[in-house]
Amino acid sequence: MKSEQKIQNLIKSELLKTYLIHSFPYCEFTSISFTDIASELNKRKIPFKTNSSQCALIFLHAINYYFEKMKEVDTGEHVFYLYNMSKSNLDELITFTLDAFKNTPTHLSITFKLHNLILPACSNHEGITISSGEEVDSFGLFSTSTKEFTCINFEGKGFYSPFSKNDILREYIQKLNIFFYFMMMEKAINLQEQHKLNPPLMNGLGLFNATDAHMITKYSAQIVDKTYPLMPYSEVLPISLSRFISRLEINSTLEKTLNEHIEVITQKTSQLYSDSSNEARRIKMAIDWYITSYANEDSVMAFLQLCMGLEAIFGDDQDQGGLTKTLGDRCAYLIGKNIKQRRNIKDAFNKIYTIRSKIVHGVINKIEHEDSHMLNYARGLLKTALGKEIANLNN
């Protein structure tokens, strides 16, 4: 209670120095008050730790939401100082801002809307929900139709601010990549070649609909912070990920029904992501690098990403030297079934890391033709290793 009262006093002190223009707050971003608030919040017995910059952003977000959504007031183009508020409204704003701090990390709902993958609904597993919907799709000034889409929703806790780029979306992209990984491992989806993608339709005005100059459909994530439910935000996904998503298609020769596949896939995604062990953390990172390597058009960067995936699986936090031999030995003994296979894997691993070393030290900037097969070999090693490590994790 003493800590809460201190935070409340610090909030009031900052509010009295804050002003608005068109309901957008301006404050002293580097104020010592935000350092003190962070210090008090970090006394809580929870893993999440904040800092003064995040506290300043929480402060700004709370004020902006209070005026725009709770009061639905536009303060206009002239400067409006908060010390001119009535006492009752100021007290209400102090309480709301205090609650915003206390609720950090907040409950987040992040939804990825996909038009090219129509999946059955599934909400049986914690942290992930799949739903579907329809929206009007215009073909001209007087012609419309409906278009189906799939929403993949992930729930979690964290810090998000619309006023500053942060890493929270990266965490949920990793979740999406894990979902795609299990879709691929279950053979529920295929990855089309880029040149086989159909170009987008032209609308009635002769403009391309929702594509960029490279004919890539742009995908985005909707982020809802449940402390501010009336103010959803949209973040555009990286072009490389949008390109990857555009290449995905449902396998037309499924062994089971799509519903059965989705049930298994969502269960595996939820189970892996809820596992907080160090082994699971490394597997999640490796899966993320595995999928990212498919999304990257640059073969050199894709190769490095696969190497990072292998390091995530076979490395450890204390690795200081002898990296190639250590990783090669661990990979060979996990995957190889006999002495000959292990020797071959070790030799290939040495080759992979010779290429990696030349890239990162600036000796080469492309993979030579005679080594081009090593990209797929590295991807195959990582795929096999992931399968075995996930199986070991579940045993």
C-alpha positions in Angstrom: 0.0 0.0 0.0 2.9 2.4 0.8 4.4 1.7 -2.6 1.0 2.3 -4.3 0.6 5.6 -2.5 4.1 6.6 -3.7 3.2 5.8 -7.3 0.0 7.7 -7.0 1.8 10.8 -5.7 4.3 10.6 -8.5 1.5 10.3 -11.1 -0.2 13.4 -9.7 3.0 15.3 -9.8 3.6 14.5 -13.5 0.0 15.1 -14.5 0.2 18.6 -13.1 3.1 19.3 -15.5 1.5 17.6 -18.5 -0.4 19.3 -21.3 -2.6 18.2 -24.2 -3.0 19.2 -27.9 -5.9 17.4 -29.6 -6.1 15.1 -26.6 -2.5 13.9 -27.2 -0.4 14.3 -24.0 3.0 15.9 -23.8 5.2 15.4 -20.8 8.8 15.4 -19.6 9.8 12.0 -21.0 13.0 11.8 -19.0 11.5 12.8 -15.7 12.9 11.2 -12.6 9.3 10.3 -11.6 9.2 7.6 -14.2 12.5 6.1 -12.9 10.9 6.1 -9.4 7.7 4.5 -10.6 9.7 1.8 -12.4 11.6 1.1 -9.2 8.4 0.7 -7.2 6.8 -1.6 -9.8 9.9 -3.8 -9.9 9.5 -4.6 -6.2 6.5 -6.8 -7.2 7.2 -10.5 -7.0 6.6 -11.2 -10.7 9.1 -12.0 -13.5 8.2 -8.9 -15.5 10.5 -5.9 -15.0 9.9 -2.5 -16.4 12.0 0.7 -16.9 11.6 4.4 -17.0 11.0 4.6 -20.7 8.2 2.1 -20.6 6.6 3.9 -17.6 6.6 7.1 -19.5 4.9 5.4 -22.4 2.3 3.8 -20.1 1.6 7.3 -18.6 1.1 8.8 -22.1 -1.1 5.9 -23.3 -3.3 6.1 -20.2 -3.9 9.8 -20.6 -4.6 9.6 -24.3 -7.1 6.8 -23.8 -8.8 8.6 -21.0 -9.5 11.6 -23.1 -10.2 10.0 -26.5 -12.2 6.9 -25.5 -13.4 7.3 -21.9 -14.4 11.0 -22.2 -14.5 11.2 -26.0 -13.1 14.7 -25.8 -10.9 16.6 -28.3 -9.1 19.3 -26.4 -8.4 21.2 -29.6 -5.3 22.7 -31.1 -4.6 25.0 -28.2 -2.5 23.8 -25.3 -4.6 22.4 -22.4 -2.8 21.9 -19.1 -4.1 19.1 -17.0 -3.9 21.3 -13.8 -6.9 23.1 -15.2 -9.1 19.9 -14.8 -11.7 19.7 -12.2 -10.6 18.0 -9.0 -13.0 15.1 -9.6 -11.8 14.5 -13.2 -8.2 14.8 -12.1 -8.7 12.3 -9.3 -10.4 9.9 -11.8 -7.5 10.3 -14.2 -5.0 9.6 -11.4 -6.8 6.4 -10.5 -7.1 5.2 -14.1 -3.4 5.9 -14.7 -2.5 4.1 -11.4 -4.5 1.1 -12.5 -2.7 1.1 -15.9 0.7 0.8 -14.1 -0.6 -1.8 -11.7 -2.0 -3.9 -14.6 1.4 -4.0 -16.4 2.2 -6.5 -17.9 -1.3 -6.3 -19.4 -3.4 -9.0 -21.0 -2.8 -8.8 -24.8 -4.9 -10.2 -27.6 -3.0 -10.4 -30.9 -4.8 -11.5 -34.1 -3.4 -12.4 -37.5 -5.9 -12.2 -40.3 -5.1 -14.5 -43.2 -7.0 -14.6 -46.5 -5.2 -17.4 -48.3 -5.6 -20.1 -45.6 -9.2 -20.9 -44.7 -9.0 -23.0 -41.6 -11.8 -24.5 -39.4 -12.5 -22.9 -36.1 -10.7 -24.2 -33.0 -10.7 -22.9 -29.5 -9.9 -26.1 -27.5 -6.4 -25.2 -26.4 -5.0 -22.4 -24.1 -3.6 -19.3 -25.7 -4.6 -19.9 -29.3 -7.9 -19.6 -31.0 -8.8 -20.0 -34.7 -11.9 -18.4 -36.1 -13.2 -17.4 -39.5 -15.2 -14.6 -41.0 -16.3 -12.8 -44.2 -15.7 -9.3 -45.5 -16.9 -7.3 -48.5 -14.5 -7.4 -51.4 -15.0 -4.8 -54.0 -14.4 -5.5 -57.7 -15.4 -2.1 -59.0 -17.7 0.8 -58.4 -20.9 -1.3 -58.4 -19.7 -4.9 -58.0 -19.0 -6.5 -54.6 -18.6 -9.9 -53.3 -17.7 -11.5 -49.9 -14.3 -12.9 -49.2 -13.5 -15.4 -46.4 -10.6 -15.0 -44.0 -9.1 -16.9 -41.0 -8.1 -15.3 -37.8 -5.4 -16.8 -35.7 -5.5 -15.3 -32.2 -2.9 -15.5 -29.5 -3.5 -14.4 -25.9 -0.7 -13.5 -23.5 0.7 -10.9 -21.2 3.3 -8.2 -21.9 4.0 -4.5 -22.6 2.8 -2.8 -25.8 2.8 0.9 -26.6 1.5 2.4 -29.9 3.8 5.3 -29.3 7.0 3.4 -29.6 8.3 0.3 -31.5 8.9 -2.6 -29.2 9.5 -6.3 -29.3 6.1 -7.6 -28.3 5.0 -8.3 -31.8 8.2 -10.3 -32.4 7.1 -12.6 -29.6 3.8 -13.2 -31.2 5.3 -13.7 -34.7 7.3 -16.4 -33.1 4.1 -18.0 -31.9 2.7 -17.8 -35.4 5.8 -19.3 -36.8 5.5 -22.2 -34.4 1.9 -22.7 -35.6 3.1 -22.7 -39.3 5.9 -25.1 -38.4 3.5 -27.7 -37.0 1.2 -27.1 -40.0 4.2 -28.0 -42.2 5.2 -31.0 -40.1 1.6 -32.3 -40.2 1.7 -31.8 -44.0 -1.4 -29.7 -43.7 0.1 -26.9 -45.9 2.3 -26.7 -48.9 4.7 -23.9 -49.7 4.2 -22.7 -53.3 7.0 -21.4 -55.5 6.9 -17.6 -55.6 6.5 -17.4 -59.4 3.4 -19.6 -59.2 1.4 -17.1 -57.1 -1.5 -15.5 -58.9 -1.2 -11.7 -59.3 -3.9 -9.8 -57.4 -7.1 -8.7 -59.1 -7.5 -5.2 -60.3 -10.3 -3.2 -58.8 -12.7 -1.0 -60.8 -10.3 2.0 -60.5 -7.4 0.1 -62.0 -5.5 0.0 -58.8 -4.0 -3.0 -57.1 -5.8 -4.1 -54.0 -3.8 -4.5 -50.8 -0.5 -5.2 -52.6 2.8 -3.4 -52.7 5.1 -2.7 -55.7 6.4 -6.3 -55.6 2.9 -7.8 -55.8 3.0 -9.1 -52.2 -0.2 -9.1 -50.2 0.4 -7.2 -47.0 -0.6 -8.9 -43.8 -0.9 -7.2 -40.4 -1.6 -8.0 -36.8 -4.4 -6.4 -34.7 -3.2 -5.7 -31.1 -5.7 -5.2 -28.3 -4.4 -4.3 -24.9 -7.3 -5.2 -22.6 -6.5 -2.3 -20.3 -7.5 -0.1 -23.3 -10.1 -2.3 -25.1 -11.7 0.5 -27.1 -8.4 1.4 -28.8 -7.1 -1.5 -31.0 -4.0 -1.0 -33.1 -2.7 -2.6 -36.3 0.9 -3.4 -37.0 2.1 -4.3 -40.5 4.0 -7.6 -40.6 7.5 -7.7 -42.1 7.4 -8.0 -45.9 9.4 -11.2 -45.8 6.8 -12.8 -43.5 3.9 -11.5 -45.7 5.6 -13.1 -48.7 6.0 -16.4 -46.9 2.3 -16.4 -45.8 1.2 -15.6 -49.4 3.0 -18.8 -50.5 1.1 -21.1 -48.1 -1.7 -23.3 -49.4 -3.8 -26.0 -47.9 -2.6 -29.5 -48.9 -5.2 -31.0 -51.2 -4.3 -34.6 -50.3 -4.7 -34.6 -46.5 -4.5 -38.0 -44.8 -7.1 -36.8 -42.2 -9.7 -34.1 -42.2 -8.5 -30.6 -41.9 -10.4 -30.3 -38.6 -8.4 -33.2 -37.2 -5.1 -31.7 -38.4 -6.0 -28.3 -36.8 -6.9 -29.9 -33.5 -3.5 -31.6 -33.4 -1.6 -28.5 -34.6 -3.2 -26.1 -32.1 -2.7 -28.6 -29.3 1.1 -28.9 -30.1 1.5 -25.1 -30.5 -0.2 -24.4 -27.2 1.7 -27.2 -25.4 5.1 -26.0 -26.7 4.5 -22.3 -26.1 3.3 -22.9 -22.5 6.5 -24.9 -21.7 8.9 -22.4 -19.9 11.8 -24.9 -19.6 15.2 -23.9 -21.1 14.9 -26.8 -23.5 11.6 -25.6 -24.8 12.9 -22.0 -25.1 15.7 -23.3 -27.3 13.3 -25.3 -29.5 11.0 -22.3 -29.9 14.0 -20.2 -31.0 15.1 -22.9 -33.4 11.7 -23.2 -35.0 11.5 -19.4 -35.4 14.8 -19.4 -37.3 13.7 -22.5 -39.3 10.5 -20.7 -40.6 12.3 -17.4 -41.0 14.8 -19.1 -43.3 12.0 -20.0 -45.6 10.7 -16.4 -45.6 14.1 -14.9 -46.5 14.7 -14.6 -50.2 18.4 -14.0 -49.6 20.1 -17.4 -49.6 23.1 -16.1 -47.6 20.8 -14.7 -44.8 18.6 -17.9 -44.9 21.8 -20.0 -44.5 22.9 -17.9 -41.4 19.4 -18.2 -39.9 19.6 -22.0 -40.2 23.0 -21.9 -38.5 21.4 -19.9 -35.7 18.7 -22.5 -35.5 21.2 -25.2 -35.1 23.1 -23.2 -32.5 19.8 -22.7 -30.6 19.3 -26.5 -30.5 22.8 -27.7 -29.9 24.5 -24.8 -28.2 24.3 -23.8 -24.5 24.5 -20.5 -22.7 28.1 -21.1 -21.6 29.7 -22.0 -25.0 33.0 -20.2 -25.2 35.0 -22.0 -27.8 35.2 -25.1 -30.0 31.8 -24.3 -31.3 31.9 -26.2 -34.5 33.2 -29.5 -33.0 30.8 -29.2 -30.0 27.7 -28.6 -32.2 28.8 -31.2 -34.7 29.2 -33.9 -32.1 25.8 -33.1 -30.5 24.1 -33.1 -33.9 25.8 -36.3 -35.0 24.8 -38.2 -31.9 21.2 -37.0 -31.9 20.6 -37.7 -35.6 23.1 -40.4 -36.7 22.0 -44.0 -36.3 25.4 -45.5 -36.7 29.1 -44.6 -36.7 29.2 -44.0 -40.5 26.2 -41.6 -40.4 27.7 -39.7 -37.5 31.0 -39.3 -39.3 29.2 -38.0 -42.3 27.1 -35.6 -40.3 30.3 -34.3 -38.5 32.0 -33.7 -41.9 28.9 -31.9 -43.2 28.7 -29.8 -40.1 32.3 -28.7 -40.5 31.5 -27.7 -44.0 28.4 -25.7 -42.9 30.4 -23.9 -40.3 33.3 -23.2 -42.7 30.8 -21.4 -45.0 29.2 -19.6 -42.0 32.6 -18.4 -40.8 33.5 -17.0 -44.2 30.2 -15.2 -44.4 30.3 -13.6 -40.9 33.9 -12.6 -41.3 33.3 -10.9 -44.7 35.3 -13.3 -46.8 32.3 -14.2 -49.0 29.0 -12.5 -49.7 27.3 -15.4 -51.5 27.2 -19.1 -51.4 29.3 -20.6 -54.2 27.5 -22.8 -56.7 29.3 -26.0 -55.6 28.1 -25.3 -52.0 24.5 -24.4 -52.8 23.2 -27.8 -51.7 24.5 -27.0 -48.2 21.5 -24.7 -47.6 19.0 -27.5 -48.0 21.3 -29.9 -46.1 21.4 -27.5 -43.1 17.7 -27.1 -43.3 17.3 -30.9 -43.3 19.5 -31.2 -40.3 17.6 -28.6 -38.4 14.2 -30.2 -39.3 15.3 -33.6 -38.2 16.9 -32.3 -35.0 13.7 -30.3 -34.1 11.6 -33.4 -34.6 13.8 -35.4 -32.2 14.1 -32.7 -29.6 10.3 -32.1 -29.5 9.8 -35.8 -29.1 12.3 -35.9 -26.2 10.7 -32.8 -24.6 7.3 -34.6 -24.5 8.7 -37.9 -23.1 
